[in-house]
Amino acid sequence: MPAKNAKQTVPTKIVNATGLDSITELINNRRKLFWLNAKTGFARGFFGVIGAGVAVLFISFLVSQLGWLPVVGEFFQKLGSSI
């Protein structure tokens, strides 16, 4: 008896070769798709907040260090003291 894969059509072979069968499985299984999207959304939100915090920390550090510039130093000192 021949194996099941011997009679695969060309589109089925392409789908299996490119890994699209896992995407098709996600589309057909709504529970897996929901949890994948929930975890992805949480990770994007969490790490977006962490990244924004690091950016604000870095910018405030730069502002505090630029107080010695002769032309804009006073402006940065006022800006640093207000933060």
C-alpha positions as CSV (number, residue, x, y, z in Angstrom):
1,M,0.0,0.0,0.0
2,P,1.5,3.4,-1.0
3,A,2.1,6.0,1.6
4,K,-0.4,8.8,2.0
5,N,2.1,11.5,1.0
6,A,2.6,9.8,-2.4
7,K,-0.7,11.2,-3.7
8,Q,-0.3,14.8,-2.5
9,T,-1.3,17.5,-5.0
10,V,1.2,20.2,-5.9
11,P,-0.5,22.9,-3.8
12,T,-0.5,20.6,-0.8
13,K,3.2,20.0,-1.3
14,I,3.9,23.7,-1.5
15,V,1.9,24.5,1.7
16,N,3.8,21.8,3.6
17,A,7.2,22.9,2.2
18,T,6.7,26.6,3.1
19,G,5.3,26.0,6.6
20,L,1.9,27.5,5.8
21,D,0.3,24.4,7.3
22,S,0.9,25.8,10.8
23,I,-0.8,29.0,9.8
24,T,-3.7,27.1,8.5
25,E,-3.9,25.2,11.8
26,L,-4.0,28.5,13.7
27,I,-6.8,29.9,11.5
28,N,-8.9,26.8,11.9
29,N,-8.3,26.6,15.7
30,R,-9.7,29.8,17.2
31,R,-8.6,29.0,20.8
32,K,-4.9,28.7,19.7
33,L,-5.3,31.9,17.6
34,F,-6.8,33.8,20.6
35,W,-4.1,32.8,23.0
36,L,-1.3,33.5,20.5
37,N,-2.8,37.0,19.9
38,A,-3.3,37.6,23.7
39,K,0.4,36.7,24.5
40,T,1.6,38.7,21.5
41,G,-0.4,41.8,22.6
42,F,0.7,41.5,26.2
43,A,4.4,41.3,25.1
44,R,4.1,44.2,22.8
45,G,2.4,46.4,25.4
46,F,4.8,45.4,28.3
47,F,8.0,45.8,26.3
48,G,6.7,49.0,24.7
49,V,6.3,50.5,28.2
50,I,9.7,49.2,29.2
51,G,11.3,50.7,26.1
52,A,9.5,54.1,26.6
53,G,10.8,54.2,30.2
54,V,14.3,53.5,29.1
55,A,14.0,56.2,26.4
56,V,12.7,58.8,29.0
57,L,15.5,57.8,31.4
58,F,18.2,58.2,28.7
59,I,16.8,61.6,27.5
60,S,16.6,62.9,31.1
61,F,20.2,61.8,31.7
62,L,21.3,63.6,28.6
63,V,19.4,66.8,29.6
64,S,21.1,66.7,33.0
65,Q,24.5,66.3,31.4
66,L,24.1,69.2,28.9
67,G,24.0,71.9,31.5
68,W,27.6,72.9,30.9
69,L,27.0,74.1,27.3
70,P,27.5,77.9,27.1
71,V,24.6,78.8,24.8
72,V,21.8,76.4,25.7
73,G,23.2,75.4,29.1
74,E,20.8,77.6,31.1
75,F,17.8,76.2,29.1
76,F,18.9,72.7,29.8
77,Q,19.5,73.4,33.5
78,K,15.9,74.8,33.8
79,L,14.6,71.8,31.9
80,G,16.5,69.4,34.1
81,S,15.3,71.0,37.3
82,S,11.7,70.9,36.1
83,I,11.9,67.2,35.5
